[in-house]
Amino acid sequence: RLRAELGIAPDVPVLLFFGRKQAVKGFDLFLATIDALRAKTPNLVAIAIGPTPANTCNDPDFTERCALQAKLTTEGILQDFGPMPHADIARYLQVADIAILPSRDEPQGMAMIEAMAAGLIVVSGDVGGIRESIHNGVDGLLVETTGAQNNVLPAVAGVLVNLELHRGLGSNAHQTAIARFDWRTLGAKLAQIYKGLLA
């Protein structure tokens, strides 16, 4: 229903970013990837959800990024949303095919785990706790995000060449998220830690 509300056909690939729209979260890499892909994938739809914090204007590429963001939105390639309740974000997770979350620094990455739980093909930065949560090529794709080169682009382009072939990454991601990060599982692990300490 949401695809119909957004005017997105069932067979159109949807790429999603959700989180703070800042360089540390790799929002610029997301935009650059969408911009580069639109020529080869003309029916591509991108969705961005999240706040733009006040200090984002300190990012070195802030002006360029805003210009590209506005251009992609005006051309109808990017559907750009501000922050929204988690229940609404969950609906957009059901619409998307690929979650692009190319953080440059991330202790854990709740957005990445939520995307995995939703069964999306996750392309994420190979940093911090993310590399402990995603097994590259098994339940997601890890890419270098701290260098000058946009390594997100070839990873996403490779998935789009045969989206159906890569659906298994999403299925595996769902299983990983449920097995490792479900609150009941985490609660039981934490309880065992406390019991061990008390003993």
Contacts in CASP RR format, 6 or more apart in sequence:
PFRMAT RR
TARGET T0000
AUTHOR 0000-0000-0000
METHOD contacts of the structure
MODEL  1
RLRAELGIAPDVPVLLFFGRKQAVKGFDLFLATIDALRAKTPNLVAIAIG
PTPANTCNDPDFTERCALQAKLTTEGILQDFGPMPHADIARYLQVADIAI
LPSRDEPQGMAMIEAMAAGLIVVSGDVGGIRESIHNGVDGLLVETTGAQN
NVLPAVAGVLVNLELHRGLGSNAHQTAIARFDWRTLGAKLAQIYKGLLA
2 91 0 8 1.000
2 92 0 8 1.000
2 94 0 8 1.000
2 95 0 8 1.000
3 9 0 8 1.000
3 10 0 8 1.000
3 14 0 8 1.000
3 95 0 8 1.000
6 45 0 8 1.000
6 79 0 8 1.000
6 95 0 8 1.000
8 14 0 8 1.000
8 45 0 8 1.000
8 95 0 8 1.000
9 43 0 8 1.000
12 43 0 8 1.000
12 44 0 8 1.000
12 45 0 8 1.000
13 41 0 8 1.000
13 43 0 8 1.000
13 44 0 8 1.000
13 45 0 8 1.000
13 97 0 8 1.000
13 98 0 8 1.000
13 160 0 8 1.000
13 163 0 8 1.000
14 45 0 8 1.000
14 46 0 8 1.000
14 47 0 8 1.000
14 95 0 8 1.000
14 96 0 8 1.000
14 97 0 8 1.000
14 98 0 8 1.000
15 30 0 8 1.000
15 33 0 8 1.000
15 34 0 8 1.000
15 44 0 8 1.000
15 45 0 8 1.000
15 46 0 8 1.000
15 47 0 8 1.000
15 96 0 8 1.000
15 97 0 8 1.000
15 98 0 8 1.000
15 99 0 8 1.000
15 100 0 8 1.000
15 156 0 8 1.000
16 46 0 8 1.000
16 47 0 8 1.000
16 48 0 8 1.000
16 49 0 8 1.000
16 92 0 8 1.000
16 93 0 8 1.000
16 95 0 8 1.000
16 96 0 8 1.000
16 98 0 8 1.000
16 99 0 8 1.000
16 100 0 8 1.000
16 115 0 8 1.000
16 120 0 8 1.000
17 27 0 8 1.000
17 30 0 8 1.000
17 46 0 8 1.000
17 47 0 8 1.000
17 48 0 8 1.000
17 49 0 8 1.000
17 99 0 8 1.000
17 100 0 8 1.000
17 101 0 8 1.000
18 48 0 8 1.000
18 49 0 8 1.000
18 50 0 8 1.000
18 89 0 8 1.000
18 92 0 8 1.000
18 99 0 8 1.000
18 101 0 8 1.000
18 111 0 8 1.000
18 115 0 8 1.000
19 25 0 8 1.000
19 49 0 8 1.000
19 50 0 8 1.000
19 51 0 8 1.000
19 101 0 8 1.000
19 111 0 8 1.000
20 27 0 8 1.000
20 50 0 8 1.000
20 51 0 8 1.000
20 52 0 8 1.000
20 53 0 8 1.000
20 56 0 8 1.000
21 27 0 8 1.000
21 48 0 8 1.000
21 50 0 8 1.000
21 51 0 8 1.000
21 52 0 8 1.000
21 56 0 8 1.000
22 52 0 8 1.000
22 53 0 8 1.000
22 56 0 8 1.000
22 59 0 8 1.000
23 56 0 8 1.000
23 59 0 8 1.000
23 60 0 8 1.000
23 61 0 8 1.000
23 65 0 8 1.000
23 104 0 8 1.000
24 103 0 8 1.000
24 104 0 8 1.000
24 105 0 8 1.000
25 101 0 8 1.000
25 102 0 8 1.000
25 103 0 8 1.000
25 104 0 8 1.000
26 102 0 8 1.000
26 103 0 8 1.000
26 104 0 8 1.000
26 145 0 8 1.000
27 48 0 8 1.000
27 65 0 8 1.000
28 59 0 8 1.000
28 61 0 8 1.000
28 65 0 8 1.000
29 100 0 8 1.000
29 102 0 8 1.000
29 145 0 8 1.000
29 150 0 8 1.000
29 152 0 8 1.000
30 46 0 8 1.000
30 48 0 8 1.000
30 100 0 8 1.000
30 102 0 8 1.000
30 152 0 8 1.000
31 65 0 8 1.000
31 68 0 8 1.000
31 69 0 8 1.000
31 72 0 8 1.000
31 78 0 8 1.000
32 68 0 8 1.000
32 150 0 8 1.000
32 152 0 8 1.000
32 153 0 8 1.000
33 100 0 8 1.000
33 150 0 8 1.000
33 152 0 8 1.000
33 153 0 8 1.000
33 156 0 8 1.000
34 44 0 8 1.000
34 46 0 8 1.000
34 72 0 8 1.000
34 77 0 8 1.000
34 78 0 8 1.000
35 68 0 8 1.000
35 72 0 8 1.000
36 150 0 8 1.000
36 153 0 8 1.000
37 44 0 8 1.000
37 153 0 8 1.000
37 156 0 8 1.000
37 157 0 8 1.000
37 160 0 8 1.000
38 44 0 8 1.000
38 72 0 8 1.000
38 77 0 8 1.000
40 157 0 8 1.000
41 160 0 8 1.000
44 77 0 8 1.000
44 160 0 8 1.000
45 77 0 8 1.000
45 79 0 8 1.000
46 72 0 8 1.000
46 77 0 8 1.000
46 78 0 8 1.000
46 79 0 8 1.000
47 78 0 8 1.000
47 79 0 8 1.000
47 80 0 8 1.000
47 81 0 8 1.000
47 92 0 8 1.000
47 95 0 8 1.000
47 96 0 8 1.000
48 69 0 8 1.000
48 78 0 8 1.000
48 79 0 8 1.000
48 80 0 8 1.000
48 81 0 8 1.000
49 81 0 8 1.000
49 82 0 8 1.000
49 83 0 8 1.000
49 84 0 8 1.000
49 89 0 8 1.000
49 92 0 8 1.000
50 81 0 8 1.000
50 82 0 8 1.000
50 83 0 8 1.000
50 84 0 8 1.000
51 82 0 8 1.000
51 83 0 8 1.000
52 82 0 8 1.000
56 62 0 8 1.000
59 65 0 8 1.000
69 78 0 8 1.000
69 80 0 8 1.000
72 78 0 8 1.000
72 80 0 8 1.000
73 79 0 8 1.000
73 80 0 8 1.000
89 114 0 8 1.000
90 114 0 8 1.000
90 118 0 8 1.000
93 99 0 8 1.000
93 114 0 8 1.000
93 115 0 8 1.000
93 118 0 8 1.000
93 120 0 8 1.000
94 118 0 8 1.000
96 118 0 8 1.000
96 120 0 8 1.000
97 120 0 8 1.000
97 121 0 8 1.000
97 163 0 8 1.000
98 120 0 8 1.000
98 121 0 8 1.000
98 122 0 8 1.000
98 123 0 8 1.000
98 156 0 8 1.000
98 159 0 8 1.000
98 160 0 8 1.000
99 111 0 8 1.000
99 112 0 8 1.000
99 115 0 8 1.000
99 118 0 8 1.000
99 120 0 8 1.000
99 121 0 8 1.000
99 122 0 8 1.000
99 123 0 8 1.000
99 124 0 8 1.000
100 123 0 8 1.000
100 152 0 8 1.000
100 156 0 8 1.000
101 109 0 8 1.000
101 111 0 8 1.000
101 112 0 8 1.000
101 115 0 8 1.000
101 122 0 8 1.000
101 123 0 8 1.000
101 124 0 8 1.000
101 125 0 8 1.000
102 123 0 8 1.000
102 124 0 8 1.000
102 125 0 8 1.000
102 143 0 8 1.000
102 145 0 8 1.000
102 152 0 8 1.000
103 109 0 8 1.000
103 112 0 8 1.000
103 124 0 8 1.000
103 125 0 8 1.000
103 127 0 8 1.000
103 130 0 8 1.000
103 145 0 8 1.000
104 125 0 8 1.000
104 127 0 8 1.000
104 145 0 8 1.000
104 146 0 8 1.000
105 127 0 8 1.000
105 128 0 8 1.000
106 112 0 8 1.000
106 125 0 8 1.000
106 127 0 8 1.000
106 128 0 8 1.000
106 129 0 8 1.000
106 130 0 8 1.000
107 128 0 8 1.000
107 129 0 8 1.000
108 128 0 8 1.000
108 129 0 8 1.000
108 130 0 8 1.000
108 133 0 8 1.000
109 129 0 8 1.000
109 130 0 8 1.000
109 133 0 8 1.000
112 122 0 8 1.000
112 124 0 8 1.000
112 130 0 8 1.000
112 133 0 8 1.000
112 134 0 8 1.000
113 133 0 8 1.000
113 177 0 8 1.000
113 181 0 8 1.000
115 122 0 8 1.000
115 173 0 8 1.000
116 122 0 8 1.000
116 133 0 8 1.000
116 134 0 8 1.000
116 139 0 8 1.000
116 140 0 8 1.000
116 170 0 8 1.000
116 173 0 8 1.000
116 174 0 8 1.000
116 176 0 8 1.000
116 177 0 8 1.000
116 181 0 8 1.000
117 173 0 8 1.000
117 174 0 8 1.000
117 177 0 8 1.000
117 178 0 8 1.000
117 181 0 8 1.000
118 174 0 8 1.000
119 170 0 8 1.000
119 171 0 8 1.000
119 173 0 8 1.000
119 174 0 8 1.000
119 177 0 8 1.000
120 170 0 8 1.000
120 173 0 8 1.000
121 140 0 8 1.000
121 141 0 8 1.000
121 159 0 8 1.000
121 163 0 8 1.000
121 166 0 8 1.000
121 167 0 8 1.000
121 168 0 8 1.000
121 169 0 8 1.000
121 170 0 8 1.000
121 173 0 8 1.000
122 134 0 8 1.000
122 139 0 8 1.000
122 140 0 8 1.000
122 141 0 8 1.000
122 169 0 8 1.000
122 170 0 8 1.000
122 173 0 8 1.000
123 140 0 8 1.000
123 141 0 8 1.000
123 143 0 8 1.000
123 152 0 8 1.000
123 155 0 8 1.000
123 156 0 8 1.000
123 159 0 8 1.000
124 130 0 8 1.000
124 134 0 8 1.000
124 140 0 8 1.000
124 141 0 8 1.000
124 142 0 8 1.000
124 143 0 8 1.000
125 131 0 8 1.000
125 142 0 8 1.000
125 143 0 8 1.000
125 144 0 8 1.000
125 145 0 8 1.000
126 136 0 8 1.000
126 142 0 8 1.000
126 143 0 8 1.000
126 144 0 8 1.000
126 145 0 8 1.000
127 145 0 8 1.000
127 146 0 8 1.000
130 142 0 8 1.000
131 142 0 8 1.000
133 176 0 8 1.000
133 180 0 8 1.000
133 181 0 8 1.000
134 140 0 8 1.000
134 141 0 8 1.000
134 142 0 8 1.000
134 173 0 8 1.000
134 176 0 8 1.000
135 176 0 8 1.000
136 142 0 8 1.000
137 169 0 8 1.000
138 169 0 8 1.000
138 172 0 8 1.000
139 169 0 8 1.000
139 170 0 8 1.000
139 172 0 8 1.000
139 173 0 8 1.000
139 175 0 8 1.000
139 176 0 8 1.000
140 169 0 8 1.000
140 170 0 8 1.000
140 172 0 8 1.000
140 173 0 8 1.000
141 155 0 8 1.000
141 159 0 8 1.000
141 169 0 8 1.000
143 151 0 8 1.000
143 152 0 8 1.000
143 155 0 8 1.000
144 151 0 8 1.000
145 151 0 8 1.000
145 152 0 8 1.000
159 166 0 8 1.000
159 169 0 8 1.000
179 185 0 8 1.000
END
